[in-house]
Amino acid sequence: MTEIEMFNKLLSKDPTPGEKNRVIRVDNYYKVPGWVFDSSEEFINISYKNIKTRGVSKYDLTGQIIYDILNLGLTNIDQRPKCPVCGKPVEFESFNRGYYSTCKSKSCIAELARQEVTDLWKDEEYCSIQSQSHKDWASIESHRIQMSENSKKMWENEEYRKTQTQSHLIWAAKKENKEQMRRIAINLWKTDEYRQRMEQRAVTSYHGSIKCSKSDSILTYDSRWEKDFIEFCEKTEEIISINRAGLYIEYIDECGIDRMYFPDFLVSLKNNKTLLVEVKSNWMFNEDERTQLKLIAGYNYVLSNNNIDSYIVLIGDDIYTNKSYKTIDSNKLSIKLGII
């Protein structure tokens, strides 16, 4: 007898098809409804080991089919559980444990685990408990030292680095995760503490920081052009202050996604005017579609903000004497800023 025939045979005897959890476990035995074995008794006590043996030898049944109909309430063999990640059928483990939760491939097991953790962290109570537990553990210095040492050892392993990098790329590629990162960034940049920390941070050889007497703090720069512009402001008498803008402007990018644009500098002049200044490369200004959308958002922001008089975009041709971009043209730059 085929498996489908076995299934339909038992289903045809079922007085309440679709009802679940009709097998009751008592110690090492199961109380199985009597009609399964053509008995007039309400229940028959049968051991786990004998469910399959007794069914196959006498009634052409298996433990899996009994589990399907009595425990899961299936009315069609095609309703058997499938992997929630890839959709493939999953194996039957045992009458005691039921079906496996996935198809058992490593990728599906890992993805299901990530989903379960994600669902857990959506629970505010769980988040609060875990957060407090971590704070308590991390408040002990020996724990922090141990955590740091363990992390360094793991990242020294090339295979671990590759695995973590690939995992991050897969996670970050998902639309919902991109949206989550965007919202986190928006909230971070709304805090003065975070903005100040980001502004004061000196990073890689392409970036750095510079002292400026006309600034409230050490100024960071993201390119040599920005550094040259800061030095120009320092030497120019008509400019009384220059600071990182410390603000963000929301805009919609070329893909229709909400994003944030962070202008470069706020510059105050002796004539009491305040300028919002953006420094861009010639290529980005002329060719990059997203840059154009940012600049439009910058112009619109200044038009609706009474505290800022002008939005100035500086490219290489506005700052330097020639295409080598080495010597600052102070006269041309002053005209662009409106100070002569």
Buried (B, 14 or more C-beta within 10 A) or exposed (E): EEEEEBBBBBBEBBEEEEEEEBBEEEEEBBBBBEBBBEEEEEBBEBEBEBBBEBBBEEBBBBBBBBBBBBBBBBBEBEEBBBBBBEEEEBEBEEBEEBBBBBBEEEEBBBBBEBEEEEEEEEEEEEEEEEEEEEEEEEEEEEEEEEEEEEEEEEEEEEEEEEEEEEEEEBEEEEEEEEEEEBEEBBEEBEEEEEBBEBBEEEEEEEBBBBEBEBBEEBBBBBBEBBBBBBBBBBEBEEBBBBBBBBBBBEBEEEEEEEBBBBBBBBBBBEEEBBBBBBBBBEEBBEEBEBBBBBBEBBEEBBEEBEEBBBBBBBBBBBBBBEEEBEEBBBEBBBEBBBBE
